[in-house]
Amino acid sequence: MIETSSQGKDRTMQRLARRWSSTKRAAAMLLASAVFAGVGARAETCTTQSAMTSADRDALAAAAGVTPQQASAALARIEADVEAIPATDNEARLDDAMVRAAVDIAMTRHAGTVETVYTAQGPVQVQRGKDLSEAAWLIGTGGAIVHARDPAAVLRGACAQPAKAMQLRPRAPRLALDADYLLYAAGLLAQVDPVAAFDCAQRHLRIVE
């Protein structure tokens, strides 16, 4: 039997649909909250002294449990050598705070919002952007997340929280790490063989809940 390309595509999509259904739509809602390498995460959080306000620096210091002076010294070291790794406990805590900030910023950018608009007919809730509240998975990739002291805590910072109730962040996703850095490869493979791509991604994810 000769199968046309359209028939083959239909069969592939049917197999994918069955797989997605069996995993409670996990594959359909895979969400890479932040794709950061160690250096990229630092850059994303505006860690250069010139890009940060004193309030930003003080907030980062408070999150890391260090003084603003210690934060400034550590940030100056990072700015001079973005490939440097933490050499002291204070620097490790500051690094962790920067990763958390990067993930929070990334999710703020990705997730949509809902707001109340008052019209002549009364208040109406309006959604802007993507509703990620039902996302089944939250996947962290990149050295800054994979090698964080507490990757699960970092990823939980991207989830729904009372202080940001108007943001449509994932409410109760499963948390996982792309520990083998294969998510990008699965994305490329998906263009050729979606089923194989899904299997590849699923096998190499590390659950961190």
Secondary structure as a PSIPRED ss2 file (coil, helix, strand):
# PSIPRED VFORMAT (PSIPRED V4.0)

   1 M C   1.000  0.000  0.000
   2 I C   1.000  0.000  0.000
   3 E C   1.000  0.000  0.000
   4 T C   1.000  0.000  0.000
   5 S H   0.000  1.000  0.000
   6 S H   0.000  1.000  0.000
   7 Q H   0.000  1.000  0.000
   8 G H   0.000  1.000  0.000
   9 K H   0.000  1.000  0.000
  10 D H   0.000  1.000  0.000
  11 R H   0.000  1.000  0.000
  12 T H   0.000  1.000  0.000
  13 M H   0.000  1.000  0.000
  14 Q H   0.000  1.000  0.000
  15 R H   0.000  1.000  0.000
  16 L H   0.000  1.000  0.000
  17 A H   0.000  1.000  0.000
  18 R H   0.000  1.000  0.000
  19 R H   0.000  1.000  0.000
  20 W H   0.000  1.000  0.000
  21 S H   0.000  1.000  0.000
  22 S H   0.000  1.000  0.000
  23 T C   1.000  0.000  0.000
  24 K C   1.000  0.000  0.000
  25 R C   1.000  0.000  0.000
  26 A C   1.000  0.000  0.000
  27 A H   0.000  1.000  0.000
  28 A H   0.000  1.000  0.000
  29 M H   0.000  1.000  0.000
  30 L C   1.000  0.000  0.000
  31 L C   1.000  0.000  0.000
  32 A E   0.000  0.000  1.000
  33 S E   0.000  0.000  1.000
  34 A E   0.000  0.000  1.000
  35 V E   0.000  0.000  1.000
  36 F C   1.000  0.000  0.000
  37 A C   1.000  0.000  0.000
  38 G H   0.000  1.000  0.000
  39 V H   0.000  1.000  0.000
  40 G H   0.000  1.000  0.000
  41 A H   0.000  1.000  0.000
  42 R H   0.000  1.000  0.000
  43 A H   0.000  1.000  0.000
  44 E H   0.000  1.000  0.000
  45 T C   1.000  0.000  0.000
  46 C C   1.000  0.000  0.000
  47 T C   1.000  0.000  0.000
  48 T C   1.000  0.000  0.000
  49 Q H   0.000  1.000  0.000
  50 S H   0.000  1.000  0.000
  51 A H   0.000  1.000  0.000
  52 M C   1.000  0.000  0.000
  53 T C   1.000  0.000  0.000
  54 S H   0.000  1.000  0.000
  55 A H   0.000  1.000  0.000
  56 D H   0.000  1.000  0.000
  57 R H   0.000  1.000  0.000
  58 D H   0.000  1.000  0.000
  59 A H   0.000  1.000  0.000
  60 L H   0.000  1.000  0.000
  61 A H   0.000  1.000  0.000
  62 A H   0.000  1.000  0.000
  63 A H   0.000  1.000  0.000
  64 A H   0.000  1.000  0.000
  65 G C   1.000  0.000  0.000
  66 V C   1.000  0.000  0.000
  67 T C   1.000  0.000  0.000
  68 P H   0.000  1.000  0.000
  69 Q H   0.000  1.000  0.000
  70 Q H   0.000  1.000  0.000
  71 A H   0.000  1.000  0.000
  72 S H   0.000  1.000  0.000
  73 A H   0.000  1.000  0.000
  74 A H   0.000  1.000  0.000
  75 L H   0.000  1.000  0.000
  76 A H   0.000  1.000  0.000
  77 R H   0.000  1.000  0.000
  78 I H   0.000  1.000  0.000
  79 E H   0.000  1.000  0.000
  80 A H   0.000  1.000  0.000
  81 D C   1.000  0.000  0.000
  82 V C   1.000  0.000  0.000
  83 E C   1.000  0.000  0.000
  84 A C   1.000  0.000  0.000
  85 I C   1.000  0.000  0.000
  86 P C   1.000  0.000  0.000
  87 A C   1.000  0.000  0.000
  88 T C   1.000  0.000  0.000
  89 D H   0.000  1.000  0.000
  90 N H   0.000  1.000  0.000
  91 E H   0.000  1.000  0.000
  92 A H   0.000  1.000  0.000
  93 R H   0.000  1.000  0.000
  94 L H   0.000  1.000  0.000
  95 D H   0.000  1.000  0.000
  96 D H   0.000  1.000  0.000
  97 A H   0.000  1.000  0.000
  98 M H   0.000  1.000  0.000
  99 V H   0.000  1.000  0.000
 100 R H   0.000  1.000  0.000
 101 A H   0.000  1.000  0.000
 102 A H   0.000  1.000  0.000
 103 V H   0.000  1.000  0.000
 104 D H   0.000  1.000  0.000
 105 I H   0.000  1.000  0.000
 106 A H   0.000  1.000  0.000
 107 M H   0.000  1.000  0.000
 108 T H   0.000  1.000  0.000
 109 R H   0.000  1.000  0.000
 110 H H   0.000  1.000  0.000
 111 A E   0.000  0.000  1.000
 112 G C   1.000  0.000  0.000
 113 T E   0.000  0.000  1.000
 114 V E   0.000  0.000  1.000
 115 E E   0.000  0.000  1.000
 116 T E   0.000  0.000  1.000
 117 V E   0.000  0.000  1.000
 118 Y E   0.000  0.000  1.000
 119 T E   0.000  0.000  1.000
 120 A C   1.000  0.000  0.000
 121 Q C   1.000  0.000  0.000
 122 G E   0.000  0.000  1.000
 123 P E   0.000  0.000  1.000
 124 V E   0.000  0.000  1.000
 125 Q E   0.000  0.000  1.000
 126 V E   0.000  0.000  1.000
 127 Q E   0.000  0.000  1.000
 128 R E   0.000  0.000  1.000
 129 G C   1.000  0.000  0.000
 130 K E   0.000  0.000  1.000
 131 D C   1.000  0.000  0.000
 132 L C   1.000  0.000  0.000
 133 S C   1.000  0.000  0.000
 134 E C   1.000  0.000  0.000
 135 A C   1.000  0.000  0.000
 136 A C   1.000  0.000  0.000
 137 W E   0.000  0.000  1.000
 138 L E   0.000  0.000  1.000
 139 I E   0.000  0.000  1.000
 140 G E   0.000  0.000  1.000
 141 T E   0.000  0.000  1.000
 142 G C   1.000  0.000  0.000
 143 G H   0.000  1.000  0.000
 144 A H   0.000  1.000  0.000
 145 I H   0.000  1.000  0.000
 146 V H   0.000  1.000  0.000
 147 H C   1.000  0.000  0.000
 148 A C   1.000  0.000  0.000
 149 R C   1.000  0.000  0.000
 150 D C   1.000  0.000  0.000
 151 P H   0.000  1.000  0.000
 152 A H   0.000  1.000  0.000
 153 A H   0.000  1.000  0.000
 154 V H   0.000  1.000  0.000
 155 L H   0.000  1.000  0.000
 156 R H   0.000  1.000  0.000
 157 G C   1.000  0.000  0.000
 158 A C   1.000  0.000  0.000
 159 C C   1.000  0.000  0.000
 160 A C   1.000  0.000  0.000
 161 Q C   1.000  0.000  0.000
 162 P H   0.000  1.000  0.000
 163 A H   0.000  1.000  0.000
 164 K H   0.000  1.000  0.000
 165 A C   1.000  0.000  0.000
 166 M C   1.000  0.000  0.000
 167 Q E   0.000  0.000  1.000
 168 L C   1.000  0.000  0.000
 169 R C   1.000  0.000  0.000
 170 P C   1.000  0.000  0.000
 171 R C   1.000  0.000  0.000
 172 A C   1.000  0.000  0.000
 173 P C   1.000  0.000  0.000
 174 R E   0.000  0.000  1.000
 175 L E   0.000  0.000  1.000
 176 A E   0.000  0.000  1.000
 177 L E   0.000  0.000  1.000
 178 D C   1.000  0.000  0.000
 179 A C   1.000  0.000  0.000
 180 D C   1.000  0.000  0.000
 181 Y C   1.000  0.000  0.000
 182 L C   1.000  0.000  0.000
 183 L H   0.000  1.000  0.000
 184 Y H   0.000  1.000  0.000
 185 A H   0.000  1.000  0.000
 186 A H   0.000  1.000  0.000
 187 G H   0.000  1.000  0.000
 188 L H   0.000  1.000  0.000
 189 L H   0.000  1.000  0.000
 190 A C   1.000  0.000  0.000
 191 Q C   1.000  0.000  0.000
 192 V C   1.000  0.000  0.000
 193 D C   1.000  0.000  0.000
 194 P H   0.000  1.000  0.000
 195 V H   0.000  1.000  0.000
 196 A H   0.000  1.000  0.000
 197 A H   0.000  1.000  0.000
 198 F H   0.000  1.000  0.000
 199 D H   0.000  1.000  0.000
 200 C H   0.000  1.000  0.000
 201 A H   0.000  1.000  0.000
 202 Q H   0.000  1.000  0.000
 203 R H   0.000  1.000  0.000
 204 H H   0.000  1.000  0.000
 205 L C   1.000  0.000  0.000
 206 R E   0.000  0.000  1.000
 207 I E   0.000  0.000  1.000
 208 V C   1.000  0.000  0.000
 209 E C   1.000  0.000  0.000
